[in-house]
């Protein structure tokens, strides 16, 4: 019997206090995909992040759970702010805020044009699921406004002292960088040990993110969550 497209309507709904055990990512034969199926209920999503996975799939596919090898991460001591970005931040070209327009940020992330990418993986189901996690206090956003208009931003999930970055967008040059850098500095100041950036991008590499092995990532994840 084929798996349903998107979240499985017959899979149990897990609230934020319930957990699901995924297959161990470090034993996966694929360099990214660990499992498929299930749904995007709060407990399912929190289970996934806590075990080193995240959902990433397209319309017409079941929910696909990924744990890439290698994993792209940003450590506090590696955060790089270029001279040009330092000037942008010091001049306060953008008004930066946190959690003031999560819905606007995630919807903009789903609609922004990305060269070489057809459609979006941020489906209506994903928007609804992460908006619910935001309502519950797990998902957070950073907004960059220019002349009062939302011009860039990013969002992700925080578990203990780990932040899992999900996506970012920019309508104006440097807006997403300004939002991300300000958020990263705030998180690191609060004791966050690293930001999970999932997979490589030149944009985040320029800010100091780097590849580590999946095995190393899972160990770091477990050690950090056990001490948070």
C-alpha positions as CSV (number, residue, x, y, z in Angstrom):
1,X,0.0,0.0,0.0
2,X,1.6,3.3,-1.0
3,X,2.3,6.0,1.6
4,X,0.0,9.1,1.5
5,X,1.2,12.3,0.0
6,X,2.2,14.6,2.8
7,X,1.3,13.9,6.5
8,X,-0.4,10.5,7.1
9,X,-4.0,11.2,8.3
10,X,-4.0,7.8,10.1
11,X,-0.8,8.3,12.0
12,X,-1.4,9.2,15.7
13,X,-1.3,12.9,16.7
14,X,1.5,13.5,19.2
15,X,1.2,16.5,21.5
16,X,4.3,18.4,22.6
17,X,4.9,16.1,25.6
18,X,4.8,12.9,23.6
19,X,7.7,11.4,21.7
20,X,8.3,9.0,18.9
21,X,11.5,6.9,18.4
22,X,13.0,7.2,14.9
23,X,15.6,4.8,13.5
24,X,19.1,5.8,14.7
25,X,20.5,8.3,12.1
26,X,24.0,7.1,12.5
27,X,23.0,3.6,11.2
28,X,21.2,5.0,8.1
29,X,22.5,3.6,4.8
30,X,21.5,6.8,3.0
31,X,23.6,10.0,3.4
32,X,20.5,11.9,4.3
33,X,17.2,10.1,4.4
34,X,16.5,8.1,7.6
35,X,12.7,7.5,7.5
36,X,9.5,8.5,5.8
37,X,5.9,8.7,6.7
38,X,4.1,9.9,9.9
39,X,2.9,13.4,10.4
40,X,3.9,16.9,11.5
41,X,2.3,17.0,14.9
42,X,4.2,18.8,17.7
43,X,5.5,15.7,19.4
44,X,6.6,14.2,16.1
45,X,8.6,17.3,15.1
46,X,10.2,17.7,18.5
47,X,11.1,14.0,18.5
48,X,12.8,14.4,15.2
49,X,14.9,17.4,16.1
50,X,15.8,15.8,19.4
51,X,17.1,12.8,17.5
52,X,18.9,14.7,14.8
53,X,16.3,14.7,12.0
54,X,14.1,17.2,10.3
55,X,11.3,16.9,7.7
56,X,12.1,17.9,4.1
57,X,9.8,16.8,1.3
58,X,7.9,18.2,-1.7
59,X,4.3,18.2,-2.7
60,X,3.2,14.7,-3.8
61,X,5.6,13.0,-1.4
62,X,5.2,11.5,2.0
63,X,6.9,13.2,4.9
64,X,10.6,12.4,4.5
65,X,12.9,12.6,7.5
66,X,16.5,13.7,6.9
67,X,19.7,13.6,8.9
68,X,22.4,14.8,6.4
69,X,26.0,13.5,6.4
70,X,27.9,15.8,6.7
71,X,25.9,18.3,8.8
72,X,26.3,22.0,8.5
73,X,26.7,23.8,11.8
74,X,27.7,27.2,13.3
75,X,29.6,27.4,16.5
76,X,29.8,30.6,18.6
77,X,33.5,31.1,18.2
78,X,33.2,30.7,14.4
79,X,30.5,33.4,13.8
80,X,32.0,35.7,11.2
81,X,30.7,39.2,10.7
82,X,32.3,40.9,7.7
83,X,33.4,44.6,7.8
84,X,30.6,45.5,5.4
85,X,28.0,43.7,7.6
86,X,29.4,45.3,10.7
87,X,28.7,48.7,9.1
88,X,25.2,47.6,8.2
89,X,24.5,46.6,11.8
90,X,26.2,49.6,13.3
91,X,24.3,52.0,11.1
92,X,21.1,50.1,12.1
93,X,19.9,50.0,8.5
94,X,17.3,47.4,9.6
95,X,15.1,47.3,12.6
96,X,15.6,43.8,14.1
97,X,13.0,42.0,16.2
98,X,12.3,38.5,17.5
99,X,9.0,36.6,17.4
100,X,6.9,39.6,16.2
101,X,5.8,38.2,12.9
102,X,6.5,34.4,12.7
103,X,3.7,33.9,10.3
104,X,5.0,36.6,7.9
105,X,8.5,35.2,8.0
106,X,7.6,31.5,7.3
107,X,5.2,32.5,4.5
108,X,7.9,34.7,3.0
109,X,10.4,31.9,3.2
110,X,7.9,29.7,1.3
111,X,7.3,32.2,-1.4
112,X,10.8,33.7,-2.1
113,X,12.3,32.8,-5.4
114,X,15.4,30.6,-5.1
115,X,17.5,30.1,-8.3
116,X,17.6,26.5,-9.5
117,X,14.7,25.5,-7.2
118,X,11.3,24.7,-8.5
119,X,8.5,25.1,-6.0
120,X,9.0,25.0,-2.3
121,X,9.4,22.4,0.5
122,X,7.6,24.8,2.9
123,X,4.1,23.4,2.1
124,X,0.9,24.6,3.7
125,X,1.1,21.6,6.1
126,X,4.6,22.7,7.1
127,X,3.5,26.3,7.6
128,X,0.6,25.2,9.8
129,X,2.8,22.8,11.8
130,X,5.6,25.2,12.6
131,X,3.2,28.0,13.3
132,X,1.7,25.7,15.9
133,X,5.2,25.1,17.3
134,X,5.6,28.8,17.5
135,X,2.4,29.2,19.4
136,X,3.6,26.5,21.8
137,X,6.9,28.4,22.3
138,X,9.3,26.1,20.5
139,X,9.7,27.8,17.1
140,X,11.1,31.3,16.8
141,X,11.7,34.0,14.2
142,X,13.9,37.0,13.6
143,X,12.6,39.9,11.5
144,X,14.5,42.6,9.7
145,X,12.4,45.6,8.7
146,X,13.3,48.5,6.5
147,X,11.2,51.6,6.7
148,X,8.7,49.6,8.7
149,X,8.3,46.9,6.0
150,X,9.3,43.2,6.6
151,X,12.4,42.9,4.4
152,X,14.1,39.7,5.6
153,X,14.1,37.1,8.3
154,X,14.7,33.6,9.4
155,X,13.1,31.0,11.7
156,X,13.9,27.8,13.5
157,X,13.4,25.6,16.5
158,X,15.1,25.8,19.9
159,X,15.6,22.8,22.1
160,X,17.6,23.5,25.2
161,X,20.9,25.0,24.1
162,X,20.6,24.1,20.5
163,X,18.9,26.2,17.8
164,X,17.9,24.4,14.6
165,X,17.7,26.9,11.7
166,X,15.1,26.1,9.1
167,X,14.9,28.8,6.5
168,X,15.5,32.5,5.7
169,X,14.5,35.0,3.1
170,X,15.5,38.5,1.9
171,X,13.7,41.1,-0.1
172,X,16.5,43.6,0.4
173,X,20.2,43.0,0.3
174,X,21.7,42.1,3.7
175,X,18.3,41.8,5.4
176,X,18.4,38.1,6.1
177,X,22.0,38.3,7.2
178,X,21.2,41.1,9.6
179,X,18.4,39.1,11.1
180,X,20.4,35.9,11.3
181,X,23.5,37.5,12.8
182,X,21.5,39.4,15.4
183,X,19.6,36.2,16.3
184,X,22.8,34.1,16.4
185,X,24.6,36.6,18.7
186,X,21.6,36.7,21.0
187,X,21.3,32.9,21.1
188,X,25.0,32.4,21.8
189,X,24.8,35.1,24.5
190,X,22.1,32.9,26.2
191,X,24.3,29.8,26.1
192,X,23.3,28.1,22.9
193,X,26.2,25.8,22.0
194,X,25.6,25.7,18.2
195,X,23.2,26.5,15.5
196,X,22.2,23.6,13.2
197,X,22.2,24.9,9.6
198,X,21.3,21.5,8.1
199,X,23.0,21.5,4.7
200,X,25.8,23.6,3.1
201,X,25.1,27.0,1.7
202,X,27.6,29.6,0.6
203,X,25.4,32.2,2.4
204,X,25.9,30.6,5.8
205,X,29.4,29.5,5.0
206,X,30.3,33.2,4.7
207,X,29.0,33.6,8.3
208,X,31.2,30.9,9.6
209,X,29.1,27.7,9.4
210,X,31.1,24.5,8.7
211,X,30.6,20.8,7.9
212,X,30.9,18.1,10.6
213,X,30.1,14.4,10.2
214,X,26.7,13.1,11.1
215,X,28.3,10.9,13.7
216,X,29.9,13.9,15.3
217,X,26.7,15.9,15.1
218,X,24.6,13.2,16.8
219,X,27.1,12.9,19.6
220,X,27.2,16.7,20.1
221,X,23.4,16.8,19.9
222,X,22.9,14.2,22.6
223,X,25.6,15.6,24.9
224,X,24.2,19.1,24.6
225,X,20.6,18.1,25.2
226,X,21.7,15.9,28.2
227,X,23.3,18.9,29.8
228,X,20.9,21.7,28.8
